[in-house]
């Protein structure tokens, strides 16, 4: 079974404050041109997306320089949706996180710097959240300096709490990209 974790990219989709608006314009039509195509205009971090180290780390790898293995693997969802404030280490279950992709069903809460450092030391492969941002600039720097990709703006994470699954979210191969929209899915 496949569960889609991706928000639909549309002009109505909310963007992070200060980011470019999403614009989708019909470029050609079947009636006029014999084929249909849209022109897309949006920032790399629009909709469900991944942050690459270059987003916050000078000289960090761009999205096209990260190994593809970073974008799929065994994953877990940590449900922290009932809490308040920053997500802390105390809210993460005592389990082996090494090599796993850890997704936070957060209700928009952001991770603390201490939790980001804990995740790096635990050897996670990637992290993700249903929020528009995983945390403040320091949280981004901690994770991205360790070349841990950050998936943001995921949806449907509540359906995966307590389940075993494989997460897959490949980015577009954008030259020198600081990030990319992804089609995030899980295989149950």
Helices and strands as residue ranges (DSSP letters): E 2-4, E 23-28, H 30-33, E 37-41, E 49-51, G 53-55, G 63-65, G 68-71, E 72-79, G 89-91, E 101-105, H 113-122, E 126-129, H 137-145, E 149-152, G 157-160, E 165-168, E 179-181, E 185-187
